[in-house]
Amino acid sequence: MIHIKVIGAENLLLLPDKPKKTRISCYSYSSYRYYYGTFKSKEKSTTPEFNAEFDVDLFRAINLSFSLFMSDDTLPVSLIGNVSIDLPQFLIKGVGKRMLDSPSTTFSFKFPITDCVNEKPFLILQMSYKPKEYEPINIEEFKELPIVHLW
């Protein structure tokens, strides 16, 4: 299991030149799409802080996706940018490998925000890995149940 804390973002250019509240939506993908929530910054800023936390089971996360939006009472919601993390590559070949080597240790990472009008904006995450053990299935519990096989 990966514990993720969304700290904030840096170097956002929010148009038109007036800071607005920023929202971030968090998803993971495997064979399904899993939604972890939408979190709103407390302040209007070009460096929003979120301090949102959630856990992701590794079997539910081939890809982690974050979408940042700006919102204002007078303008419609507009996309700032996206962050997409190929989790297997990140954990095996990337800098995330040190998380697997050091369970329960928290690491900070900066991920580039794509599709953004500003140069070099980043999403700041803190992540930690905790092995999760699943209880084995006891076959004895199912011996008395009828088995139906369709072919």
PECORUR-V955487 format. One record per residue. N is the residue number from 1. SS is DSSP state (H for helix, E for strand, L for the rest). OMEGA is omega as a letter, one per 20 degrees, with the letter a starting at -180 (NA if undefined). D_LAST is the distance of its C-alpha to the last C-alpha in whole Angstrom. Layout:
# PECORUR-V955487
N	SS	OMEGA	D_LAST
N	SS	OMEGA	D_LAST
This chain:
# PECORUR-V955487
1	L	r	37
2	E	r	40
3	E	a	42
4	E	r	44
5	E	r	47
6	E	a	48
7	E	a	52
8	E	r	53
9	E	r	54
10	E	r	57
11	L	r	59
12	L	r	57
13	L	a	59
14	L	a	59
15	L	i	60
16	L	r	62
17	L	r	64
18	L	r	64
19	L	r	62
20	L	r	59
21	E	a	56
22	E	r	53
23	E	r	50
24	E	r	47
25	E	a	43
26	E	a	41
27	E	r	37
28	E	a	35
29	E	r	32
30	L	r	29
31	L	r	25
32	L	r	27
33	E	a	31
34	E	a	33
35	E	a	36
36	E	r	39
37	E	r	41
38	E	a	44
39	E	a	48
40	E	r	51
41	L	a	54
42	L	a	57
43	L	r	60
44	L	a	60
45	L	r	61
46	L	r	60
47	L	a	59
48	L	r	56
49	E	a	55
50	E	a	52
51	E	r	52
52	E	a	48
53	E	r	46
54	E	r	42
55	E	r	39
56	E	r	36
57	L	a	34
58	H	r	33
59	H	r	29
60	H	a	30
61	L	r	33
62	L	a	32
63	E	r	35
64	E	a	38
65	E	r	40
66	E	r	43
67	E	a	44
68	E	a	48
69	E	r	50
70	E	a	53
71	E	r	54
72	L	a	57
73	L	a	58
74	L	a	60
75	L	r	57
76	L	r	54
77	L	r	51
78	E	a	51
79	E	r	49
80	E	a	51
81	E	a	49
82	E	r	46
83	E	r	45
84	E	a	41
85	E	r	41
86	E	a	38
87	H	r	38
88	H	r	36
89	H	r	39
90	H	a	41
91	H	a	40
92	H	a	40
93	L	a	43
94	L	a	45
95	L	r	47
96	L	a	45
97	H	a	44
98	H	r	47
99	H	r	45
100	H	r	43
101	H	a	45
102	L	a	47
103	L	r	45
104	L	r	47
105	L	a	49
106	L	r	50
107	E	r	50
108	E	a	51
109	E	r	50
110	E	r	51
111	E	r	49
112	E	r	50
113	L	a	50
114	E	r	49
115	L	a	49
116	L	a	52
117	L	a	56
118	L	r	58
119	L	r	58
120	L	r	56
121	L	a	55
122	E	r	53
123	E	a	51
124	E	r	51
125	E	r	49
126	E	a	49
127	E	r	46
128	E	a	45
129	E	r	42
130	L	r	41
131	L	a	38
132	L	r	36
133	L	r	34
134	L	r	31
135	L	r	31
136	L	r	28
137	L	r	25
138	L	a	26
139	H	a	23
140	H	a	25
141	H	a	25
142	H	a	21
143	L	a	21
144	L	a	22
145	L	r	19
146	L	r	16
147	L	r	13
148	L	r	10
149	L	r	7
150	L	r	4
151	L	NA	0
